[in-house]
Amino acid sequence: MTRLKGNMSIFSRITWLLLVALAFTARAADETFPSLKVKDEVFTKVTITSITPTDIYFSHARGLASAKLKDLSPDLQKHFHYNAAKGAEIESAQREATASYHAKLMEAKPLPPPPGRDAVAPGDDGDFVAPQLHARSLRGQPAPEIAIAKWVTDAPTIQGKFLLIDFWATWCGPCRQSIPELNAFHAKFKDRLTVIGISDEPEEAIRKMTSPHIDYAVGCDPQSRMIKMLQITGIPHCILIDPSGIVRYEGMPQYLDDQKLEHFLDKYSR
C-alpha cells in the first residue's frame, strides 16, 4: 500500500487551494437542470451538489459525476460565474502540488506486506474482510457508477459478471507488484469475473509502462471521479462488485487469493 501523504509544503499548498476555492465558489449547490451537456456527453436529471472555481460535482439519472467548468458551454460558464484566468491559475497550482506529491510518494517506503491472509477473521456475514481499509466503506452497499474517461485497452464485457476494479498508478510500487496476481485472477475466473484497472494518470503515462504486462482491461480517469467518490487515500485499492451491483469486497488486492475470490463468486452469483 502506498499511502497518499505529503510533506508540510504540500499540505500548505493544498490548504491555499482550498481557501481560494472557498473564496471564489460560484453559488450554492442543489441547483437542478433537466439536462447538462459536457463536451459531447449529455447528462439528464442533474442536481449540482458542489461547485469550485474549476469544477462542478453533480448527481444525474445514472449516478454521480463531475465536470470541468471550462468544458461547459459559454452560457453555462457565465451561469456558474466561471473565471477562466482564475481557473487556469488554480489548475496550474494543482498540477504543481500533484507533481510534488507524486515525487514525495516515490521517495516513501512502502508499508510491510500484509499479515497472513488466513489469520484474518471473517465479517459477521461470513465473508472475508480486509484488515485495513484506506477508503470509504461500501461493503454490502450499491457500487458507484464506473467512471472511465477513456479505455486504454478494449472496453471489457461487464454485463452479468462480477467486477474486480483495481485503483492503481504506474508510479506506485505496491500497485505494480499486485499486477501479476490480478492477471492470474483474470485468467482463472474470466468466465465469471471482469478485472478492470483504473488510473488517474494520462493515457500516455499508462502506455509507457511495459512491465509488468497487464492482461486485463485498463481505463484512465484523469479527473479521479471514482477515487473521490470512494474517498480513497491509499493505493492499490480494489472493490469487488457482484452482478447485481453490490460491493462484496474492498481493500488491497494483495489480501485476496483464489480461495477467497471463489467464495465471493460462488456465494453471490445470480
Backbone as a ProteinNet text record, in pm:
[ID]
protein_1_A
[PRIMARY]
MTRLKGNMSIFSRITWLLLVALAFTARAADETFPSLKVKDEVFTKVTITSITPTDIYFSHARGLASAKLKDLSPDLQKHFHYNAAKGAEIESAQREATASYHAKLMEAKPLPPPPGRDAVAPGDDGDFVAPQLHARSLRGQPAPEIAIAKWVTDAPTIQGKFLLIDFWATWCGPCRQSIPELNAFHAKFKDRLTVIGISDEPEEAIRKMTSPHIDYAVGCDPQSRMIKMLQITGIPHCILIDPSGIVRYEGMPQYLDDQKLEHFLDKYSR
[TERTIARY]
84.8	0	87.6	61.6	126.9	28.3	62.1	-29.6	-20.4	-134.9	-139.7	-113.2	15.6	54.8	165.3	177.1	284.4	349.7	444.2	508.5	431	484.3	411.7	394.8	493.4	480.1	362.7	337.3	223.6	93.5	88.2	-32.1	-59.1	46.5	27.9	-28.5	22.7	-24.9	-171.7	-207.3	-345.4	-436.8	-391.3	-471.5	-497.7	-393.6	-410.9	-514.6	-507.8	-603.7	-745.2	-762	-895.8	-949	-863.3	-906.4	-946.2	-868.2	-903.6	-1036.6	-1055.6	-1180	-1299.8	-1284.8	-1394.7	-1421.8	-1315.3	-1332.1	-1401.4	-1385.2	-1438.4	-1548.9	-1610.7	-1719.7	-1830.6	-1880	-1973.6	-2108.5	-2171.4	-2301.8	-2334.8	-2442.3	-2480.1	-2513.2	-2500.6	-2530.4	-2681.3	-2720.5	-2859.2	-2941.5	-2875.6	-2947	-2974.3	-3092.8	-3130.4	-3143	-3113.8	-3125.1	-3185.5	-3272.2	-3325.3	-3216.3	-3114.2	-3002.1	-2879.7	-2764.7	-2638.8	-2543.8	-2492.4	-2401	-2257.6	-2172	-2029.6	-1954.6	-1895.1	-1835	-1941.2	-1918.6	-2014.5	-2107.7	-2098.4	-2180.8	-2293.4	-2412.8	-2529.5	-2578.4	-2593.9	-2646.9	-2788.7	-2877.1	-3014.9	-3046	-3152.7	-3196.7	-3079.7	-3020	-2896.8	-2927.3	-2858.9	-2861.7	-2718.6	-2683.2	-2548.5	-2530.4	-2424.3	-2400.1	-2293	-2195.7	-2095.6	-2025.1	-1969.2	-1905.9	-1774.8	-1669.3	-1543.3	-1512.2	-1406.5	-1373.8	-1339.2	-1308.8	-1268.9	-1362.5	-1442.4	-1521.6	-1662	-1753.7	-1883.2	-1898.5	-1965.4	-1993.5	-2144.8	-2196.7	-2341.8	-2387.2	-2512.8	-2579.3	-2664.1	-2691.7	-2773	-2847.2	-2916.4	-3004.4	-2930.5	-2799.8	-2723	-2625.7	-2618.4	-2527.2	-2465.6	-2334.6	-2261.4	-2157.5	-2122.1	-2022.8	-1965.9	-1864.8	-1806.6	-1765.8	-1744	-1705.3	-1624.6	-1534.9	-1459.9	-1547.8	-1547.1	-1625.4	-1580.1	-1452.1	-1401.2	-1455.8	-1514	-1569.7	-1718.3	-1777.7	-1919.1	-1936.2	-2057.6	-2086.9	-2063.5	-2039.4	-2019.4	-2134.9	-2257.9	-2372.9	-2368	-2333	-2324.1	-2204.1	-2094.1	-1979.6	-2018.2	-2093.3	-2139.7	-2236.7	-2323.6	-2421.6	-2352.6	-2240.2	-2168	-2055.9	-2054.2	-1956	-1812.2	-1788.6	-1655.6	-1558.5	-1444.4	-1338.1	-1222.2	-1203.3	-1102.9	-962.6	-927.8	-793.1	-769.6	-867.7	-854.3	-853.3	-937.2	-939.8	-805.7	-744.9	-614.9	-508	-515.4	-417.9	-428.8	-551.7	-572.7	-531.2	-565.2	-526.8	-374.8	-306.2	-160	-103.4	-160.6	-115.6	-144.4	-258.9	-292.1	-193.2	-154.2	-56.6	77	119.5	244.9	236.9	124.5	107.5	104.9	36	27.5	164.3	241.8	374.6	464.9	459.2	539.1	493.1	362.4	300.4	343.9	341.7	383.8	533.4	613.3	757	784.6	709.5	727.1	688.4	583.4	541.2	648.1	716.3	819.3	935.1	956	1063.3	1022.9	891.8	842.6	862.4	887.1	899.2	760.6	735	604	583.3	458.1	427.3	469.6	494.1	531.2	418.8	450.7	348	235.3	115.5	3	32.7	-30	-13.6	-74.7	-51.6	-104.8	-253	-291.5	-429.6	-527.1	-489.1	-582.3	-603.1	-519.7	-532.8	-639.4	-694	-791.1	-931.5	-1002.2	-1136.4	-1234.7	-1336.2	-1437.6	-1531.8	-1611.5	-1711.7	-1830.9	-1930.9	-2049.5	-2126.1	-2112.8	-2183	-2101.4	-1986.5	-1902.9	-1808.2	-1813.1	-1725.2	-1592.5	-1489	-1358.2	-1363.3	-1305.2	-1299.3	-1152.6	-1110	-970.9	-939.3	-823.4	-790.1	-758.6	-727.8	-701.2	-781.5	-830.4	-907.7	-872.3	-825.8	-789	-884.9	-1012.9	-1116.7	-1248.8	-1348.3	-1484.1	-1537.2	-1601	-1650.6	-1787.5	-1800.2	-1927.5	-1964.3	-1901	-1927.3	-2073.5	-2137.6	-2279.2	-2370.8	-2314.8	-2394.2	-2377.2	-2466	-2452.1	-2321.7	-2259.4	-2134.4	-2162.4	-2067.1	-2086.2	-2077.4	-2125.5	-2115.2	-1967.7	-1934	-1796.5	-1766.9	-1661.8	-1626.3	-1493.9	-1499.3	-1381.1	-1381.6	-1277.4	-1268.6	-1232.8	-1142.1	-1102	-1045.3	-1080.5	-1023.2	-886.7	-786	-652.3	-646.8	-725	-741.7	-880	-916.9	-1054.4	-1148.6	-1266.9	-1366	-1406.4	-1412.7	-1443	-1592.1	-1624.1	-1762.4	-1793.5	-1897.1	-1929	-2070.4	-2154.2	-2292.9	-2300.2	-2366.4	-2390.5	-2268.6	-2161.5	-2038.4	-2000.4	-1918.8	-1855.9	-1749.7	-1728.7	-1626.2	-1527.1	-1400	-1293.8	-1221.3	-1245.9	-1190.3	-1072.2	-957.1	-833.5	-793.3	-777.9	-732.9	-581.7	-508.5	-363.7	-298.5	-165.2	-89.2	45	101.5	228.5	343.2	333.7	440.2	432.2	327.2	303.1	362.8	469.7	536.3	445.3	371.2	280.9	173.4	131.6	32.7	90.6	212.2	276.7	301.4	329.7	353.2	227.4	111.3	-14.1	-62.7	-2.8	-49.9	-42.5	66.5	68.7	-45	-81.1	-190.1	-323.9	-341.5	-463.6	-470.9	-356.5	-353.1	-399.9	-356	-393.6	-543.8	-600.1	-745.8	-819.5	-770.1	-831.7	-831.4	-719.8	-708.9	-795.3	-797.1	-866.2	-1017.1	-1064.1	-1207.7	-1273.9	-1213.9	-1262.9	-1404.5	-1453.3	-1590.1	-1692.9	-1652.7	-1744.7	-1702	-1576	-1518.3	-1449.6	-1474.5	-1401.6	-1313.9	-1184.4	-1089.8	-1064.4	-1071.3	-1051.8	-954.6	-852.3	-761.5	-794.8	-805.7	-836.1	-726	-665.8	-562.6	-607.1	-565.2	-598.3	-487.9	-395.9	-289.2	-335.6	-264.4	-297.4	-273.4	-342.4	-327.4	-182.1	-109.6	28.4	116.2	95	175.5	150.3	24.6	-9.1	52.9	47	100.4	252.7	319.7	465.5	511.6	424.9	462.6	447	556.9	553.8	579.5	623.2	649.8	607.8	529.4	474.2	361.2	344.4	238.7	103	2	-133.1	-220.7	-282.8	-366.4	-513.6	-554.7	-695.4	-721.8	-845.6	-885.7	-831.5	-793.2	-739.2	-804.5	-845.6	-902.2	-837.6	-847.7	-793.5	-905.6	-889.9	-986	-908.7	-850.8	-769.6	-842.2	-974.5	-1049.4	-1064.2	-1018.2	-1021.7	-1162.5	-1262.4	-1400.4	-1433	-1395.3	-1426.7	-1340.3	-1216.2	-1129.4	-1189.6	-1245.1	-1309.1	-1436.9	-1517.8	-1642.7	-1616.6	-1512.9	-1480.5	-1388.9	-1342	-1254.8	-1130.9	-1069.6	-951.9	-830.1	-762.1	-643.2	-516.7	-526.6	-409.5	-434.7	-333.6	-346.5	-232.2	-251.1	-367.7	-487.7	-603.7	-730.4	-823.8	-894.4	-987	-1122.6	-1223.6	-1357.5	-1408.1	-1476.2	-1538.8	-1688.5	-1746.5	-1888.2	-1957.6	-2067.9	-2138.2	-2227.4	-2284.3	-2363.9	-2485.5	-2530	-2643.4	-2598.8	-2467	-2416.8	-2381.7	-2367	-2336.3	-2188.2	-2124.9	-1983.9	-1971.9	-1891	-1874	-1737.6	-1637.9	-1504.7	-1447.8	-1365.6	-1296.9	-1167.1	-1060.4	-930.5	-819.6	-700.7	-586.6	-608.9	-573.1	-587.2	-497.6	-387.4	-296.1	-360.2	-470.9	-537.4	-620.8	-650.5	-731.1	-644.1	-702.7	-639.7	-749	-711.4	-809	-925.3	-893.9	-997.7	-1098.6	-1049.8	-1139.9	-1223.5	-1158.6	-1231	-1338.3	-1305.6	-1403.1	-1521.3	-1494.6	-1603.9	-1705.9	-1657.2	-1748.6	-1822.3	-1751	-1813.4	-1922.6	-1898.9	-1999.7	-2119.5	-2091.1	-2194.7	-2289.7	-2237.8	-2318	-2349.7	-2335.6	-2379.4	-2530.7	-2582.7	-2728.3	-2794.4
-120.1	0	124.1	213.6	343.6	444.7	502.2	598	732.3	797.8	927	1037.4	1058.4	1162.7	1245.4	1368.8	1453.2	1524.9	1615.3	1689.4	1817.6	1901.5	2021.4	2119.6	2125	2218.9	2181.7	2050.5	2005.7	2041.9	2015.9	2049.8	2200	2281.3	2426	2465.8	2400.9	2431.3	2392.6	2274.6	2229.5	2319.7	2359.4	2449.7	2580.2	2632	2755.4	2737.3	2622.8	2595.6	2590.6	2526.6	2516.9	2653.7	2737.6	2872.6	2952.5	2938.3	3006.9	2957.2	2823.9	2766.2	2818.3	2828.6	2880.3	3026.2	3099.9	3242.6	3269.7	3178.6	3201.1	3104.3	3037	2945.7	3020.2	2962.6	3034.2	3057.6	2951	2966.8	2841.5	2845.5	2732	2610.5	2493.1	2368.6	2345.7	2226.1	2182.2	2256.6	2308.3	2365.7	2252.7	2248.4	2136.8	2182.5	2088.3	2110.8	1985.7	2000.3	1881.3	1806.2	1879.1	1815.4	1905.5	1844.7	1918.3	1856.9	1938.3	1889.2	1923.2	1820.1	1836.9	1781.6	1868.1	1828.8	1756.5	1628	1554.7	1465.3	1472.6	1385.9	1466.8	1408.6	1475.7	1397.2	1465.6	1406.8	1460.1	1375.8	1417.2	1412.6	1485.4	1493.7	1529.8	1643.9	1685.3	1771.2	1738.7	1822.6	1855	1982.3	2023.9	2004.2	1933.5	1907.6	1998	2038.7	2134.4	2196.3	2316.1	2392.4	2450.9	2442.8	2510.1	2602.6	2681.7	2769	2694.8	2563.5	2488.9	2374.3	2325.3	2204	2217.8	2136.8	2116.5	1967.5	1934.3	1795.6	1782.1	1671.7	1662.6	1517.8	1500.6	1371.8	1381.2	1264.6	1263	1130.7	1107.8	991.3	859.7	857.5	732.7	724.4	829	822.3	957	956.4	1076.4	1107	1235.4	1274	1410.3	1449	1582.3	1631	1761.4	1818.1	1944.7	1971.4	2095.6	2208.4	2321.1	2435.3	2480.3	2463.8	2506.6	2420.1	2302.2	2213.7	2238.7	2334.7	2366.4	2472.8	2492.7	2595.3	2733.4	2834.9	2971.2	3019.3	2983.1	3025	2965	2835.8	2771.6	2823.6	2852.5	2910.7	3044	3122.6	3250.7	3228.4	3130.1	3098.4	3062.7	2988.1	2946	3042.7	3159.9	3264.3	3214.7	3139.9	3085.3	3195.7	3201.3	3297	3217.8	3227.3	3145.3	3169.6	3295.3	3327.4	3267.6	3285.7	3231.5	3078.8	3020.4	2875.1	2820.1	2886.5	2842.1	2852.9	2958.6	2976.7	2863.9	2830.1	2725	2588.9	2561.1	2433.2	2420.4	2531.3	2528.2	2495.8	2557.4	2529.3	2384.7	2333.8	2194.8	2099.6	2130	2044.7	2044.6	2161.6	2169.6	2087.2	2101.5	2026.9	1876.9	1836.4	1694.2	1638.1	1713.3	1667.4	1651	1748.2	1738.3	1621.9	1604.1	1497.6	1359.7	1340.3	1213	1191	1299.4	1286.8	1241.5	1295.5	1255.7	1110	1066.3	926.7	831.8	872	786.9	766	864.6	853.5	770.4	758.8	691.2	540.8	479.7	334.5	273.3	166.7	102.4	37.5	20.6	-48.4	-194.5	-259.1	-400.9	-483.5	-604.9	-689.9	-718.1	-747.9	-779.5	-900.9	-910.2	-1028.8	-1149.9	-1266.9	-1389	-1376.9	-1401.8	-1378.5	-1466.1	-1590	-1683.3	-1656.8	-1565.8	-1537.9	-1433.9	-1371.6	-1264.3	-1322.6	-1274.7	-1325.7	-1274.6	-1354.6	-1309.2	-1208.3	-1141.1	-1050	-1126	-1050.7	-1112.1	-1198.5	-1166.9	-1243	-1361.1	-1386.8	-1497.8	-1466.1	-1345	-1305.7	-1253.7	-1271.5	-1217.8	-1065.4	-1002.5	-856.2	-815.6	-724	-678.9	-616.3	-645.9	-592	-443.8	-387.7	-245	-188.6	-66.8	-2.4	144.7	190.9	331	395.3	386.6	440.1	438	503.8	496.2	353.9	299.6	162.7	158.6	67.9	45.1	-102.6	-181.5	-325.9	-352.9	-430.5	-460.4	-352.6	-249.7	-138.4	-128.8	-55.6	-39	30.7	-15.5	44.3	173.3	266.2	387.2	355	445.5	427.4	423.4	333	322.8	442.7	517.1	638.1	616	606.5	589.4	700.3	781	884.6	823.2	723.4	657.3	519.7	423.3	289.7	286.9	241.7	223.6	91.2	-4.9	-132.4	-133.9	-244.3	-259.6	-256.7	-199.3	-197.8	-341.6	-376.9	-514.9	-545.1	-672.5	-716.8	-722	-650.4	-645.7	-694.9	-708.4	-746.7	-884.8	-892.4	-1019.1	-1080.3	-1003.8	-1057.7	-984.5	-1048.6	-980.9	-885.4	-773.8	-677.6	-662.1	-680.4	-651.7	-528.8	-414.4	-287.8	-250.4	-235	-203.1	-59.5	21.7	160.2	160.8	208.7	193.3	308.7	309.1	407.8	346.4	390.8	335.2	367.1	480.7	521	451.3	372.7	307.9	167	146.7	17.6	-97.7	-86	-194.6	-223.4	-120.1	-142.2	-233.7	-206.1	-286.4	-429.6	-442.8	-576.4	-662.3	-599	-674.8	-715.6	-660.7	-687.1	-835.2	-907.2	-1049.4	-1130.3	-1098.6	-1172	-1135.8	-1009.4	-969.9	-1036	-1048.6	-1122.3	-1266.4	-1326.3	-1465.1	-1476.7	-1379.9	-1380.3	-1369.8	-1281.1	-1261.5	-1391.4	-1461.7	-1584.6	-1697	-1710.8	-1824.1	-1806.5	-1682.7	-1661.4	-1578.3	-1569.4	-1476.4	-1505.7	-1629.1	-1658.4	-1592.5	-1564.2	-1505.2	-1367.1	-1332.6	-1212.1	-1126.8	-994.9	-899	-813.7	-813.9	-732.7	-603.1	-491.8	-360.1	-280	-225.6	-133.8	9.5	96.4	237.8	324.1	408.1	501.8	643.8	737.4	877.7	946.6	866.9	921.8	938.9	1019.1	1030.7	898.9	880.7	758.6	734.2	841.7	826.7	765.6	806.3	753.2	604.5	563.3	421.6	338.7	388.7	313.3	300	393.9	387.9	273.2	228.2	118.5	-14.1	-80.5	-207.7	-328	-305.4	-415.7	-374.2	-459.3	-585.8	-564.1	-663.5	-655.5	-679.3	-604.3	-618.3	-691.1	-799.4	-880.1	-840	-768.5	-733.1	-592	-547.3	-417.5	-302.8	-195.6	-78.1	47.5	135.6	263.7	375.8	497	612.3	710.7	774.7	875.3	989.2	1080.5	1189.2	1278.3	1278	1358.3	1287.9	1164.9	1089	1081.1	1064.2	1069.7	958.9	834.7	724.4	730.4	773	787.2	887.8	996.1	1095.8	1041.1	970.7	915.1	815.2	732.9	630.6	683.1	806.7	869.4	783.1	738.6	652.1	735.4	692.9	763.3	679.8	561.7	478.5	377.9	354.1	257.5	157.9	34.6	-12.7	-36	-11.3	-37	-97.1	-202.4	-261.9	-286.6	-294.6	-331.6	-443.1	-538.8	-648.4	-624	-612.8	-582.9	-705.2	-748.6	-866	-827.4	-924.8	-892	-804.1	-795.8	-708.5	-568.1	-542.5	-407.4	-378.6	-481.4	-462.8	-490.1	-405.5	-424	-537.1	-638.1	-753.8	-758.1	-698.1	-689.6	-553.1	-502.2	-375.1	-380.1	-328.2	-328.7	-358.8	-381	-411.3	-542.1	-547.2	-673.7	-783.1	-743.5	-842.8	-929.4	-882.7	-962.1	-1075.1	-1067.5	-1170.4	-1286.7	-1402.5	-1516.5	-1593.4	-1700.5	-1776.4	-1826.2	-1876.1	-1934.8	-1829.7	-1714.3	-1609	-1554.3	-1534.1	-1480.5	-1578.8	-1706.5	-1806.6	-1813.2	-1788.9	-1783.7	-1677.4	-1556.5	-1448.5	-1483.1	-1538.3	-1570	-1675.1	-1773.8	-1878.2	-1827.3	-1750.9	-1707.3	-1605.7	-1514.7	-1403.1	-1412	-1531.8	-1549.4	-1540.9	-1491	-1475.8	-1612
0	0	0	-89	-88.6	-32.8	79.7	141.2	73.1	62.7	-5.1	95.9	125.1	219.1	156.5	200.1	152.7	268.5	241.8	348.5	376	468.7	509.6	394.3	304.1	192.7	103.8	85.5	5.8	76.2	208.3	283	277.4	285.7	278.3	142.8	37.6	-96.8	-112.1	-64.4	-74.2	7.7	127.4	210.7	137.8	71.9	-4.8	-114	-183	-290.5	-237.1	-121.3	-63.6	-25.4	29.6	66.9	-57	-162.7	-287.6	-339.9	-334.6	-384.6	-306.8	-174.7	-93.2	-125.3	-148.7	-174.7	-307.6	-404.2	-538.3	-576.7	-477.9	-509.1	-582.2	-691	-778.2	-712	-659.8	-597.8	-519.1	-447.6	-364.6	-449	-386.7	-456.2	-461.5	-504.9	-511.1	-615.9	-717	-831.1	-929.4	-986	-1074.1	-1218.7	-1310.3	-1453.5	-1516.9	-1614.5	-1682.8	-1758.6	-1806.9	-1875.9	-1864.5	-1883.5	-1877.3	-1979.5	-2072.4	-2174.3	-2136.5	-2133.9	-2106.5	-2227.2	-2305.7	-2433.8	-2516.8	-2548.7	-2631.9	-2550.8	-2418.4	-2333.6	-2270.3	-2268.2	-2211.5	-2089.8	-1977.3	-1854.8	-1833.4	-1781.3	-1756	-1607.4	-1569.7	-1430	-1338.6	-1365	-1298.5	-1175.5	-1065	-945.4	-906.6	-904.8	-869.3	-718.9	-680.4	-538.3	-479.2	-559.5	-512.3	-632.1	-609.1	-715.6	-663.7	-744.5	-715.2	-831.9	-823.6	-936.5	-1064.6	-1055.9	-1175.1	-1209.9	-1114.6	-1136.2	-1078.8	-1133.9	-1070.5	-1043.8	-934.3	-897.5	-890.8	-947.9	-958.5	-960.2	-925.1	-943.1	-1069.3	-1130.1	-1251.5	-1259.1	-1366.3	-1375.6	-1360	-1391.4	-1386.6	-1270.5	-1185.7	-1071.7	-1039.6	-1010.3	-973.4	-1080.1	-1094.3	-1194.4	-1157.9	-1231.1	-1216.9	-1354.6	-1366.2	-1495.6	-1472.8	-1566.9	-1565	-1618	-1548.7	-1595.4	-1734.4	-1763.7	-1894.4	-2008.3	-1974.7	-2076.7	-2101.4	-2030.5	-2047.6	-2155.9	-2197.7	-2297.8	-2237.8	-2321.4	-2269.6	-2182.5	-2217.8	-2137.9	-1997.3	-1989.9	-1859.2	-1779.7	-1848.2	-1778.9	-1715.1	-1789.8	-1736.2	-1621.2	-1636	-1531.6	-1399.9	-1410.1	-1290.2	-1252.3	-1316.9	-1286.8	-1303.8	-1410.2	-1433.2	-1472.9	-1405.1	-1434.3	-1493.8	-1624.7	-1693.6	-1640	-1615.2	-1566.5	-1428.4	-1340.3	-1205.4	-1208.2	-1293.2	-1304.6	-1352.6	-1451.7	-1502.9	-1395.7	-1315.9	-1208	-1105.3	-1069.1	-969.8	-1024.7	-1150.7	-1210.1	-1219.9	-1247.9	-1252.5	-1114.4	-1011.8	-875.8	-837.4	-881.6	-853.6	-919.3	-1043.8	-1113.6	-1041.1	-992.2	-917.8	-789.3	-718.9	-594	-619.6	-727.2	-759.4	-796.6	-874.2	-912.9	-790.2	-699.6	-577.3	-490.8	-487.8	-410.4	-460.1	-592.9	-650.3	-630.6	-639.6	-617.1	-474.5	-381.2	-240.7	-221.5	-287.9	-276.6	-329.1	-436.1	-493.6	-396.5	-307.8	-210	-88.6	-67.8	53.1	43.2	157.5	162.4	171.7	96.2	105.6	240.5	280.7	404	393.9	507.2	502.3	442	392.8	332.3	430.1	380.1	467.5	553.4	671.9	755.5	686.8	744.4	686.2	656.4	531.9	489.8	565.7	589.4	651.6	799.9	859.1	1001.9	1030.5	927.5	946.5	962.9	1065	1093	989.5	955.1	860.1	924.2	840.5	892.6	947.7	995.7	1055	954.9	825.8	722.8	671.7	734.2	693.4	580.4	525.8	417	471.1	392.3	427.8	425.3	529	538.2	550.3	467.6	471.2	606.3	664	796.2	795	677	666.2	549.8	567.4	461.9	458.6	342.9	325.4	226.3	258	170	245.9	190	242.6	223.6	325.4	316.2	248.9	149.8	81.6	81.8	164.9	165.1	196.2	106.2	121.8	68.9	5.4	-46.8	-198.7	-266.7	-412.2	-448.9	-553.9	-600.7	-676.7	-679.3	-759.7	-908.1	-989.8	-1134.1	-1175.4	-1264.8	-1312.6	-1401.8	-1366.7	-1440.7	-1513.2	-1644	-1728.4	-1833.2	-1834.7	-1937.6	-2073.2	-2069.9	-2193.8	-2162.3	-2243.2	-2228.7	-2295.9	-2222.6	-2278.7	-2355.4	-2309.5	-2378.4	-2443.2	-2502.4	-2548.9	-2429.4	-2447.8	-2340	-2306.7	-2177.8	-2140.4	-2140.9	-2134.4	-2118.3	-1969.2	-1927.4	-1785.4	-1754.7	-1854.9	-1832.3	-1767.3	-1652.8	-1585.7	-1519.6	-1503.2	-1445.9	-1318.7	-1236.2	-1123.8	-1178.6	-1109.2	-1147.8	-1033.6	-1063.4	-967	-1019.4	-955.5	-1002.3	-913.5	-975.4	-904.4	-934.9	-829.7	-844.6	-823.5	-922.6	-922.2	-996.2	-999	-1076.1	-1113.5	-1224.2	-1270.9	-1175.4	-1101.8	-1010.7	-875	-852.7	-723.1	-723.9	-646.5	-642	-600.7	-488.8	-449.6	-553.1	-628	-735	-841.5	-881.7	-985.8	-937.3	-808.1	-752.2	-754.8	-749.6	-746.6	-885.5	-991.4	-1128	-1165.2	-1136.8	-1173.1	-1110	-985.8	-922.7	-986.6	-1022	-1091.6	-1229	-1295.1	-1421.7	-1401	-1289.9	-1261.2	-1234.4	-1160.2	-1137.5	-1271.3	-1357.1	-1488.4	-1568.7	-1565.2	-1643.1	-1586.7	-1455	-1393.1	-1390	-1366.8	-1343.6	-1453.7	-1571.4	-1673.1	-1720.3	-1702	-1742.4	-1651	-1527.3	-1429.5	-1382.5	-1405.8	-1346.2	-1452.9	-1446.7	-1529.2	-1438.6	-1466.4	-1389.4	-1465.7	-1394.6	-1455.7	-1369.9	-1432.1	-1364.2	-1401.8	-1300.8	-1326.5	-1266.3	-1350.4	-1305.8	-1336	-1250.2	-1277.7	-1358.6	-1411.7	-1494.2	-1638.9	-1717.2	-1859.5	-1932.2	-2041.5	-2120.9	-2159.9	-2195	-2239.5	-2131	-2005.4	-1895.3	-1876.1	-1891.3	-1874.5	-1985.9	-2108.5	-2221.6	-2214.5	-2148.2	-2137.3	-2047.5	-1956.4	-1867	-1940.9	-1965.9	-2038.8	-1949.7	-1826.1	-1734.3	-1592.8	-1526.1	-1575	-1675.3	-1762.9	-1862.9	-1796.7	-1839.6	-1785.8	-1886.4	-1842.8	-1931.9	-1927.7	-1825.6	-1808.2	-1862.5	-1852.7	-1907.8	-1824	-1890	-1821.6	-1879.1	-1789	-1829.2	-1751.1	-1802	-1730	-1697.1	-1584.2	-1539.3	-1474.5	-1555.9	-1500.7	-1400.4	-1403	-1306.4	-1172	-1160.4	-1033.3	-975.5	-1061.8	-1013.3	-914.9	-947.5	-855.9	-730.5	-744.1	-627.5	-529.3	-583.3	-497.1	-435.4	-515.4	-463.2	-351.2	-368.5	-269.2	-158.7	-172.1	-72.7	-46.3	-154.9	-144.3	-104.7	1.5	49.9	35.3	-19.3	-40.5	-150.7	-233.2	-342.2	-333.3	-384.8	-460	-369.6	-425.4	-356.3	-459.1	-421.4	-516.7	-452.4	-535.9	-490.8	-580.4	-519.4	-592.9	-593.6	-712.1	-728.3	-785.7	-722.8	-774	-892.5	-963.6	-1084	-1057.6	-932.8	-901.3	-861.2	-863.3	-837.1	-693.5	-609.2	-467.4	-442.4	-361.5	-325.9	-224.9	-257.6	-169.4	-102.9	-164.6	-103.4	-133.7	-39.8	-59.4	18.8	-39.6	25.8	-72.5	-20.5	-106.7	-181.8	-309.8	-382.5	-325.9	-257.9	-202.1	-93.7	-36.3	67.2	7.2	-121.4	-186.1	-233	-244.7	-309.8	-383.4	-452.4	-531.2	-445.8	-327.1	-242.2	-197.8	-154.3	-107.3	-222.9	-336.2	-451.1	-497.7	-499	-542	-445.2	-317.1	-218.4	-257.8	-290.5	-329.5	-458.9	-556.1	-684.6	-670.3	-584.6	-564.6	-482.6	-378.7	-286.9	-349.3	-430.9	-479.8	-628.7	-686.5	-824.5	-830.8	-940.1	-954.6	-962.1
[MASK]
++++++++++++++++++++++++++++++++++++++++++++++++++++++++++++++++++++++++++++++++++++++++++++++++++++++++++++++++++++++++++++++++++++++++++++++++++++++++++++++++++++++++++++++++++++++++++++++++++++++++++++++++++++++++++++++++++++++++++++++++++++++++++++++++++++++++++++++

